[in-house]
Amino acid sequence: MPTVGRRACVAALLLLLGLAWVPPRASAQLLSPLPGSLVVTITSPPTGSRVEGAPTVAASVTGPLSVAGVQFQLDGASLGAEDTTAPYSVSWNTAATSDGWHTLTAVARDASGLQFSSDPVTVRVSNTPPPPAPVTRYEETNPAVTYSAGWTQGDTGWPWSGGTAAGSTTPGAQATFTFTGTSVTWIGYRSGFSGIARVFVDGFLVSDVDLFARTDEVRVPAFTVTGLTNSSHTFMIEVTGLKNSEAVSNVVAVDAFDVPGPVVSRLQDTDPAITYTAGWAGGDTSRSWSDQFATVSTTPGAQATLTFNGTSISWIGYRGPETGTARVFLDGGFVTEVDTYSATGRIQDIIFKATGLADADHTLTIEATGLKNAASTGPLIVVDAFEVGTLGTRFQETDWSVTYSGDWIHGNLNKAWSEGTIAESFSAGAQVTFTFTGTSVRWIGMRGPNTGKARAFLDGSFVTDVDTYAPSNGRQDTLFTSPPLAAGPHTLTIEVLGDKNPASTNVVIVVDAFDVRP
C-alpha cells in the first residue's frame, strides 16, 4: 500500500482553518477570603451534573471560625436538617423534586450565628427514564445549528458525517445546536491537532472537553449530555483557544449531533471478538487508521467475523483507488456486496451499516472477493474498526456518579477510549463504585495481553470474578453484564484483585464507561 502520512490527511482542515494558536489570556486572580470568615464549597454533586434517586449533597468548610452547623438549600429552601458534624452532607430524595434544572447552596453558621454561603451549584434532576427512541442525526449544516464568527464550514478533509464539518481555532467562537429531547451527543474529531472546548447546556456550563488524542479519531462522540427534560434545549460548544500540552494545534470540529445520545462502542480491528481466516494481515500502519492499526486483505474468500451484542453495527474501513469489493453477511445470511473503490483515499470511512437489529447477539462477516471495480488498481479490503450500538444510556468513567477508592490513574489519553479517557489501576483492593438507576448495567473497559482480574459486586453482594485477559487488545469492550435487576437504584462495584491470568503480562484493570438500561 502506498504510504500516506497522517499529517497529509488533515492538511486540508489545517489550511482551511488557518491554524495560528492564540495564546490564552492570563486567568484573573481569585480574591482571598476576608479575614475571620468561612469559605463554604459544595463538593458533590458537581455543577452541571445529572442527579437521580437519592444522591448525597456534600460541602466543605474552611476558615478560622468554629462551625456550628451547615444547612443545605435547594432552590433557596432548606434541604433536610442542619448538619452539625463534619463532614457535612445531606441525602436528597430527588423523587420529591421536579425534573429539570435546580440550584444547590450550603450555608455555614458559626458559633455567634453569622452565616456564610457557598457559590451555587446547578444540577439537573432526571428521575423519569425516557422510553427508547430512534436516534436522529443532525449534520453541522442543519438550520438547528448556528455559528458565531470564527468558524470555517465545509471542510471535506476527512469522511465526515454528511460529507463536511465545521472547524475553528478562534477563542470565544461558539456553535449552538437547538433540539428537543432528553439527551444529545456531539459528534466530533479527536487528534493531536485538536484543542479544548467548553460545553454549555441551556446556558449552564457543563464541562470543558479536551479533544486531544494520540491518533486521529473521526466521527466519534466528543461529549454526551443525558438526563434532560423532554423539551427544547440548547447545546453550545465554545472554542477556548487552549490545548493539551501534547497537542500541536487547537482545532475544535463540529461534525454532527445525535438526539437522543446513543450508546456506541468503537471496537478496533484487534478486538478479541473478531476472528480472521487465513489471508488477512494485521498491524498495518500505512495510513491514519483509528487507534493506529488496521487489518488488510487481498485474498479471495478471506473472512473477518465480529461477534457482538447490540442493535446496530457499522464497518469502518477504507475506500481508495486500490480497493476492491467485499461481501457482507449478517447472522450468516448474505446482505450485500460492497464496492469500496474511490478515486481519492477515504480513511476511516463507513463501508457498511445496519440498524434496527434485534436486541440480541449477532455476527457480522466481511469476505474479500479478490474482485475490483474496473477503475481500481487493486482488490484491497481494509478492516479498521466496528461501531456497535446498544440500548440504554452511557455514563463515562468521569461522571460524578462514579467514585474511586485506592490507587487509580485518571485521564489516560493513550488510546481510542470512549469519549477520550479511562481510569486504570494496578493496585489490589482499589475499587470503583457506580451508582445508577435501572434494570441492568454493563462495565465497559479493556481486554488485552496485559490486563488482570477484577471482582464485581452488585448492591454490595459478590457476583463474579472477571478475567480481562485476551491475546489481543479490545478497547471499549463489555467486560461485565449484570443479571436483570429490579427497577430502581443500584450500585456496581469493581474491585482490582492484583491477580492475573498466567498468560497475561500485567494486572491492570481499565474502567472506560458504564451502560445502563432503564
C-alpha positions as CSV (number, residue, x, y, z in Angstrom):
1,M,0.0,0.0,0.0
2,P,1.4,3.5,-0.8
3,T,2.1,5.5,2.3
4,V,0.0,8.5,3.1
5,G,1.2,10.5,6.2
6,R,-1.4,11.3,8.8
7,R,-0.5,15.0,8.5
8,A,-1.5,14.9,4.9
9,C,-4.9,13.6,6.0
10,V,-5.5,16.8,8.0
11,A,-3.7,19.2,5.8
12,A,-6.9,20.5,4.1
13,L,-8.5,21.1,7.5
14,L,-5.5,22.9,8.9
15,L,-5.0,25.1,5.9
16,L,-8.7,25.9,5.7
17,L,-8.8,26.9,9.4
18,G,-5.5,28.9,9.4
19,L,-4.1,27.3,12.5
20,A,-2.3,30.0,14.3
21,W,-2.6,29.3,18.0
22,V,-3.6,32.3,20.0
23,P,-2.0,32.4,23.5
24,P,-4.7,32.4,26.2
25,R,-5.2,35.4,28.3
26,A,-3.9,35.2,31.8
27,S,-6.5,34.0,34.3
28,A,-8.0,36.5,36.6
29,Q,-6.6,36.2,40.1
30,L,-9.0,34.9,42.7
31,L,-9.7,37.2,45.6
32,S,-8.7,35.8,49.0
33,P,-11.5,35.3,51.6
34,L,-11.9,38.1,54.1
35,P,-10.0,37.5,57.4
36,G,-12.3,36.0,60.1
37,S,-14.7,34.4,57.6
38,L,-15.6,30.8,56.5
39,V,-15.3,29.5,52.9
40,V,-18.1,27.1,52.1
41,T,-17.8,24.9,49.0
42,I,-20.2,22.3,47.7
43,T,-18.0,19.3,46.8
44,S,-20.7,17.0,45.5
45,P,-22.6,16.9,43.1
46,P,-20.6,19.0,40.7
47,T,-22.3,21.8,38.8
48,G,-23.9,20.7,35.5
49,S,-24.3,17.1,36.6
50,R,-27.3,14.8,36.3
51,V,-28.8,13.5,39.5
52,E,-31.5,10.9,40.3
53,G,-32.6,8.7,43.2
54,A,-31.1,9.7,46.5
55,P,-27.7,11.4,45.9
56,T,-25.6,12.8,48.7
57,V,-25.0,16.6,48.7
58,A,-21.7,17.4,50.5
59,A,-19.8,20.5,51.4
60,S,-16.5,21.5,52.9
61,V,-16.0,24.5,55.2
62,T,-12.6,26.1,55.8
63,G,-11.6,29.1,57.8
64,P,-10.6,30.3,61.3
65,L,-14.1,30.3,62.9
66,S,-15.8,27.5,64.7
67,V,-18.6,25.9,62.6
68,A,-21.9,25.3,64.4
69,G,-23.6,23.7,61.5
70,V,-24.3,23.6,57.8
71,Q,-27.7,24.0,56.2
72,F,-28.1,22.8,52.7
73,Q,-30.6,24.6,50.4
74,L,-32.5,23.5,47.3
75,D,-33.7,26.4,45.2
76,G,-33.4,28.7,48.3
77,A,-35.4,26.4,50.6
78,S,-33.9,24.2,53.4
79,L,-32.9,20.7,52.2
80,G,-33.1,18.4,55.2
81,A,-31.9,19.3,58.7
82,E,-28.9,21.3,59.5
83,D,-25.8,19.1,59.8
84,T,-23.7,20.0,62.9
85,T,-20.9,17.5,62.4
86,A,-18.2,17.4,59.8
87,P,-18.0,16.0,57.1
88,Y,-21.2,18.0,56.2
89,S,-23.7,16.3,53.9
90,V,-27.4,15.6,53.4
91,S,-29.2,12.9,51.5
92,W,-31.5,14.3,48.8
93,N,-34.6,12.4,47.7
94,T,-34.9,13.7,44.2
95,A,-38.2,11.9,43.7
96,A,-39.8,14.8,45.5
97,T,-38.3,17.3,43.1
98,S,-39.4,18.0,39.6
99,D,-37.2,17.0,36.6
100,G,-35.1,19.9,35.3
101,W,-32.5,22.3,36.5
102,H,-32.2,23.1,40.2
103,T,-29.8,25.1,42.4
104,L,-28.0,23.8,45.5
105,T,-26.3,26.0,48.1
106,A,-24.7,25.4,51.5
107,V,-24.9,27.9,54.3
108,A,-22.5,27.5,57.2
109,R,-23.3,29.1,60.6
110,D,-20.6,30.0,63.1
111,A,-20.9,29.9,66.9
112,S,-22.1,33.5,67.0
113,G,-24.8,33.0,64.4
114,L,-23.0,34.6,61.4
115,Q,-23.8,32.8,58.1
116,F,-21.6,32.2,55.2
117,S,-23.0,30.8,51.9
118,S,-21.3,28.8,49.2
119,D,-21.4,29.6,45.5
120,P,-24.5,28.0,43.9
121,V,-24.2,24.6,42.1
122,T,-26.7,24.0,39.3
123,V,-27.7,20.4,38.6
124,R,-30.4,18.7,36.6
125,V,-32.8,16.2,38.1
126,S,-33.8,13.3,35.9
127,N,-36.0,10.8,37.7
128,T,-38.2,9.7,34.8
129,P,-36.3,7.3,32.4
130,P,-37.2,8.1,28.8
131,P,-38.6,5.3,26.6
132,P,-36.2,4.1,23.9
133,A,-36.4,6.4,20.9
134,P,-34.9,6.3,17.5
135,V,-31.7,8.3,17.1
136,T,-31.9,11.3,14.7
137,R,-28.6,12.7,13.3
138,Y,-28.4,16.4,12.7
139,E,-25.5,17.4,10.5
140,E,-23.5,20.5,11.2
141,T,-25.2,22.2,8.3
142,N,-28.7,21.7,9.7
143,P,-30.5,25.0,10.4
144,A,-30.8,24.0,14.0
145,V,-27.0,24.7,14.3
146,T,-25.9,28.3,14.4
147,Y,-22.4,29.7,14.4
148,S,-20.8,32.9,15.6
149,A,-17.9,34.5,13.8
150,G,-14.7,32.4,13.8
151,W,-16.0,29.2,12.3
152,T,-15.0,27.7,8.9
153,Q,-17.6,25.5,7.3
154,G,-17.5,22.9,4.5
155,D,-14.3,21.1,5.4
156,T,-14.0,17.8,3.3
157,G,-10.6,16.6,4.5
158,W,-12.0,13.5,6.2
159,P,-15.0,11.3,5.5
160,W,-17.1,13.4,7.9
161,S,-20.7,12.5,8.7
162,G,-22.7,14.0,5.8
163,G,-19.5,14.8,4.0
164,T,-18.5,18.0,5.7
165,A,-17.6,19.5,9.1
166,A,-17.1,22.9,10.6
167,G,-14.0,23.9,12.5
168,S,-12.5,26.7,14.5
169,T,-9.4,27.8,16.4
170,T,-10.8,31.2,17.4
171,P,-11.1,31.7,21.2
172,G,-14.8,32.5,22.0
173,A,-16.2,31.2,18.8
174,Q,-19.5,29.4,19.5
175,A,-21.6,26.8,17.8
176,T,-25.1,26.3,19.2
177,F,-27.5,23.4,18.5
178,T,-31.1,23.8,19.4
179,F,-33.0,20.5,19.8
180,T,-35.8,18.7,21.6
181,G,-35.0,15.6,23.6
182,T,-33.7,14.0,26.8
183,S,-30.1,13.6,25.7
184,V,-27.6,14.7,23.0
185,T,-24.2,13.6,21.7
186,W,-21.8,16.0,19.9
187,I,-20.0,14.1,17.1
188,G,-16.6,15.5,16.5
189,Y,-12.9,14.8,16.0
190,R,-10.1,13.8,18.4
191,S,-6.5,14.1,17.3
192,G,-3.1,15.5,18.1
193,F,-4.3,18.7,16.3
194,S,-7.4,19.1,18.5
195,G,-7.9,21.7,21.2
196,I,-10.1,22.2,24.3
197,A,-13.7,23.3,24.0
198,R,-16.3,24.4,26.6
199,V,-19.8,22.9,26.6
200,F,-22.9,24.7,27.9
201,V,-26.4,23.3,28.1
202,D,-29.3,25.7,28.3
203,G,-26.8,28.4,29.2
204,F,-25.2,26.4,32.1
205,L,-21.5,25.4,31.9
206,V,-21.4,21.6,31.9
207,S,-17.8,20.7,31.2
208,D,-14.5,21.5,29.5
209,V,-13.7,18.9,26.8
210,D,-10.1,18.1,25.9
211,L,-10.2,16.7,22.3
212,F,-6.6,15.7,22.2
213,A,-5.8,12.1,21.2
214,R,-2.6,10.4,20.0
215,T,-4.3,9.0,16.9
216,D,-6.9,10.6,14.5
217,E,-10.4,9.5,15.5
218,V,-13.1,10.7,13.1
219,R,-16.9,10.9,13.6
220,V,-16.6,9.9,17.3
221,P,-18.7,11.0,20.2
222,A,-16.9,14.0,21.7
223,F,-19.3,14.7,24.6
224,T,-22.7,13.4,25.7
225,V,-25.3,15.1,28.0
226,T,-28.1,12.9,29.4
227,G,-31.0,13.3,31.9
228,L,-32.6,16.4,30.3
229,T,-36.3,17.0,30.4
230,N,-38.1,16.1,27.2
231,S,-38.3,19.6,25.9
232,S,-36.4,22.2,23.9
233,H,-32.7,22.7,24.8
234,T,-29.6,24.4,23.6
235,F,-26.2,22.7,23.4
236,M,-23.4,25.2,22.9
237,I,-19.7,24.5,22.0
238,E,-17.3,27.3,22.7
239,V,-13.7,27.3,21.4
240,T,-11.3,28.2,24.2
241,G,-8.2,28.6,22.1
242,L,-6.4,26.3,24.6
243,K,-4.9,22.9,24.0
244,N,-3.4,19.9,25.7
245,S,0.3,20.3,26.3
246,E,1.0,17.5,23.9
247,A,-1.3,18.9,21.1
248,V,0.3,20.7,18.1
249,S,-2.8,22.8,17.5
250,N,-6.2,23.7,19.0
251,V,-8.8,22.8,16.3
252,V,-12.4,22.2,17.5
253,A,-14.5,20.4,14.9
254,V,-18.3,20.1,14.8
255,D,-19.4,17.2,12.6
256,A,-22.9,16.4,13.7
257,F,-25.3,15.9,16.7
258,D,-27.3,12.8,17.7
259,V,-30.6,13.1,19.5
260,P,-31.0,11.2,21.8
261,G,-27.4,10.4,22.6
262,P,-26.8,6.8,21.5
263,V,-24.7,4.2,23.3
264,V,-21.9,3.3,20.8
265,S,-18.6,1.4,21.3
266,R,-15.9,1.6,18.7
267,L,-14.2,-1.8,18.6
268,Q,-10.9,-1.8,16.9
269,D,-9.6,-4.4,14.3
270,T,-7.6,-6.1,17.1
271,D,-10.6,-6.8,19.2
272,P,-10.7,-10.4,20.6
273,A,-14.3,-10.7,19.4
274,I,-13.1,-10.6,15.8
275,T,-11.9,-13.8,14.1
276,Y,-9.9,-13.8,10.9
277,T,-9.4,-16.7,8.5
278,A,-6.1,-17.1,6.5
279,G,-5.4,-14.3,4.1
280,W,-5.5,-11.3,6.5
281,A,-2.5,-9.2,7.6
282,G,-2.8,-7.2,10.8
283,G,-0.7,-4.3,12.1
284,D,-0.9,-2.1,9.0
285,T,0.2,1.5,9.8
286,S,0.4,2.9,6.3
287,R,-2.4,5.4,6.9
288,S,-4.0,7.3,9.8
289,W,-6.2,4.4,11.0
290,S,-8.4,4.5,14.0
291,D,-6.2,3.6,17.0
292,Q,-3.2,3.4,14.7
293,F,-3.7,-0.1,13.2
294,A,-5.8,-1.8,10.5
295,T,-6.1,-5.4,9.2
296,V,-6.0,-5.8,5.4
297,S,-6.5,-8.5,2.8
298,T,-6.4,-9.1,-1.0
299,T,-7.1,-12.8,-0.7
300,P,-10.3,-14.1,-2.3
301,G,-12.5,-15.8,0.3
302,A,-10.7,-14.3,3.3
303,Q,-13.2,-13.6,6.1
304,A,-13.3,-11.4,9.2
305,T,-16.2,-12.1,11.6
306,L,-17.2,-10.0,14.5
307,T,-19.5,-11.4,17.2
308,F,-21.4,-8.6,19.0
309,N,-24.4,-7.8,21.2
310,G,-26.3,-4.8,20.0
311,T,-29.0,-3.2,17.8
312,S,-26.7,-1.6,15.2
313,I,-23.3,-2.2,13.5
314,S,-21.0,-0.2,11.3
315,W,-17.9,-1.4,9.5
316,I,-15.2,1.3,9.3
317,G,-12.7,0.7,6.6
318,Y,-11.0,2.4,3.6
319,R,-12.2,3.5,0.2
320,G,-9.4,4.3,-2.3
321,P,-8.0,3.9,-5.8
322,E,-6.6,0.5,-5.0
323,T,-9.5,-1.1,-3.1
324,G,-11.9,-3.8,-4.2
325,T,-15.2,-5.4,-3.5
326,A,-16.3,-7.3,-0.4
327,R,-19.3,-9.4,0.6
328,V,-21.2,-8.7,3.8
329,F,-23.0,-11.4,5.8
330,L,-25.2,-10.7,8.9
331,D,-26.0,-13.6,11.2
332,G,-24.8,-16.0,8.5
333,G,-27.1,-14.5,5.7
334,F,-25.8,-12.7,2.7
335,V,-26.7,-9.0,2.8
336,T,-24.8,-7.1,0.1
337,E,-21.7,-6.8,-2.0
338,V,-19.8,-3.5,-1.4
339,D,-17.6,-1.8,-3.9
340,T,-15.0,0.1,-1.9
341,Y,-13.4,1.9,-4.8
342,S,-12.9,5.6,-4.6
343,A,-10.8,7.9,-6.9
344,T,-9.4,9.5,-3.7
345,G,-8.5,7.9,-0.4
346,R,-11.2,8.0,2.3
347,I,-9.7,6.8,5.6
348,Q,-11.9,5.7,8.5
349,D,-14.9,5.7,6.1
350,I,-18.2,3.8,7.0
351,I,-18.3,1.0,4.4
352,F,-21.4,-0.8,5.7
353,K,-24.1,0.0,8.3
354,A,-27.0,-2.0,9.6
355,T,-29.6,-0.6,12.1
356,G,-32.8,-1.8,13.7
357,L,-31.3,-5.2,14.7
358,A,-32.9,-7.3,17.4
359,D,-31.6,-6.6,20.9
360,A,-29.5,-9.8,20.9
361,D,-26.2,-11.4,19.9
362,H,-25.2,-11.2,16.2
363,T,-22.3,-11.9,13.8
364,L,-21.1,-9.7,11.0
365,T,-18.8,-11.2,8.4
366,I,-16.8,-9.4,5.8
367,E,-15.4,-11.5,2.9
368,A,-12.8,-10.3,0.5
369,T,-13.7,-11.3,-3.1
370,G,-10.4,-10.6,-4.9
371,L,-12.5,-8.6,-7.3
372,K,-12.5,-4.9,-8.1
373,N,-14.0,-2.1,-9.9
374,A,-12.6,-1.6,-13.5
375,A,-11.2,1.7,-12.4
376,S,-9.4,0.3,-9.3
377,T,-5.8,-0.7,-9.3
378,G,-6.2,-3.5,-6.7
379,P,-8.7,-5.6,-4.7
380,L,-7.6,-4.4,-1.2
381,I,-10.1,-4.7,1.7
382,V,-9.5,-3.0,5.0
383,V,-11.0,-3.7,8.4
384,D,-10.2,-0.7,10.6
385,A,-12.9,-0.8,13.3
386,F,-16.5,-1.5,14.1
387,E,-19.1,0.7,15.8
388,V,-21.6,-1.3,17.9
389,G,-24.8,0.5,19.1
390,T,-26.8,-0.8,22.1
391,L,-29.9,0.4,24.0
392,G,-29.6,2.5,27.2
393,T,-27.5,5.3,28.5
394,R,-23.7,5.6,28.7
395,F,-22.0,7.1,31.7
396,Q,-18.3,7.9,31.3
397,E,-15.8,7.0,34.0
398,T,-15.5,10.7,34.8
399,D,-19.2,11.0,35.7
400,W,-19.8,12.2,39.3
401,S,-21.9,9.0,40.0
402,V,-18.6,7.0,39.7
403,T,-16.5,7.1,42.8
404,Y,-13.0,5.7,43.4
405,S,-11.1,4.3,46.4
406,G,-7.5,3.2,46.5
407,D,-4.9,4.0,43.8
408,W,-6.2,4.9,40.4
409,I,-4.7,6.7,37.4
410,H,-7.1,9.1,35.7
411,G,-7.1,10.8,32.3
412,N,-5.3,8.2,30.2
413,L,-5.3,9.6,26.6
414,N,-3.2,6.9,25.0
415,K,-5.8,5.0,23.0
416,A,-9.2,5.3,21.3
417,W,-11.2,5.2,24.5
418,S,-14.9,6.1,24.9
419,E,-15.0,10.0,24.8
420,G,-11.3,10.1,25.1
421,T,-10.2,8.9,28.6
422,I,-10.1,6.0,31.1
423,A,-9.3,5.3,34.7
424,E,-6.9,2.4,35.4
425,S,-5.4,0.7,38.4
426,F,-2.7,-1.9,39.2
427,S,-3.4,-1.8,42.9
428,A,-5.0,-4.8,44.7
429,G,-8.1,-3.7,46.7
430,A,-8.7,-0.5,44.6
431,Q,-12.4,-0.1,44.0
432,V,-14.7,1.9,41.7
433,T,-18.4,2.2,42.5
434,F,-21.0,3.3,40.1
435,T,-24.4,4.4,41.4
436,F,-27.3,4.1,38.9
437,T,-31.0,3.7,38.5
438,G,-32.0,1.0,36.0
439,T,-32.7,-2.7,35.3
440,S,-29.2,-3.7,34.1
441,V,-25.7,-2.4,33.8
442,R,-22.6,-3.1,31.8
443,W,-19.0,-2.3,32.6
444,I,-17.1,-1.0,29.6
445,G,-13.3,-1.5,29.8
446,M,-10.4,-3.2,28.1
447,R,-9.3,-6.7,27.4
448,G,-5.7,-7.4,26.4
449,P,-2.4,-9.2,26.9
450,N,-1.5,-7.1,29.9
451,T,-4.8,-6.8,31.8
452,G,-5.7,-8.6,35.0
453,K,-8.6,-9.9,37.2
454,A,-11.3,-8.0,39.0
455,R,-14.2,-8.8,41.2
456,A,-17.8,-7.5,40.6
457,F,-20.3,-6.7,43.3
458,L,-24.0,-5.6,42.9
459,D,-25.6,-3.7,45.7
460,G,-22.8,-4.9,48.0
461,S,-23.1,-8.6,47.2
462,F,-20.4,-10.6,45.3
463,V,-21.4,-11.6,41.8
464,T,-18.4,-12.9,39.9
465,D,-14.7,-12.6,39.2
466,V,-13.8,-11.2,35.8
467,D,-10.6,-12.2,33.9
468,T,-10.0,-9.4,31.4
469,Y,-7.0,-11.1,29.7
470,A,-7.2,-11.6,26.0
471,P,-4.4,-12.3,23.4
472,S,-5.2,-9.1,21.5
473,N,-6.3,-5.6,22.6
474,G,-10.0,-5.0,22.9
475,R,-10.9,-1.4,23.8
476,Q,-14.4,-0.2,24.7
477,D,-15.3,-3.9,25.4
478,T,-18.1,-5.1,27.6
479,L,-16.3,-6.8,30.5
480,F,-19.3,-7.5,32.7
481,T,-23.1,-7.5,32.2
482,S,-25.4,-7.7,35.2
483,P,-28.3,-10.1,35.5
484,P,-31.7,-8.5,35.3
485,L,-32.3,-6.1,38.2
486,A,-35.4,-4.7,39.8
487,A,-36.2,-1.2,38.5
488,G,-34.7,1.3,41.0
489,P,-31.4,2.5,42.4
490,H,-28.4,0.1,42.5
491,T,-24.6,0.1,42.9
492,L,-22.0,-1.8,40.8
493,T,-18.6,-2.1,42.4
494,I,-15.5,-3.3,40.6
495,E,-12.5,-4.3,42.8
496,V,-9.0,-4.8,41.5
497,L,-7.6,-8.1,42.6
498,G,-4.0,-7.6,41.7
499,D,-4.0,-11.0,40.2
500,K,-3.9,-12.1,36.5
501,N,-4.2,-14.9,34.1
502,P,-0.9,-16.8,33.7
503,A,-0.7,-15.7,30.1
504,S,-1.1,-12.0,31.0
505,T,2.0,-9.8,31.4
506,N,0.3,-7.4,34.0
507,V,-2.6,-6.9,36.3
508,V,-4.1,-3.5,35.1
509,I,-7.8,-3.0,35.2
510,V,-9.4,-0.4,33.0
511,V,-12.7,1.5,33.6
512,D,-13.9,3.3,30.5
513,A,-17.6,3.7,31.0
514,F,-20.9,2.1,32.3
515,D,-24.0,1.4,30.2
516,V,-27.4,1.4,31.9
517,R,-30.8,0.1,30.7
518,P,-33.8,1.9,32.1
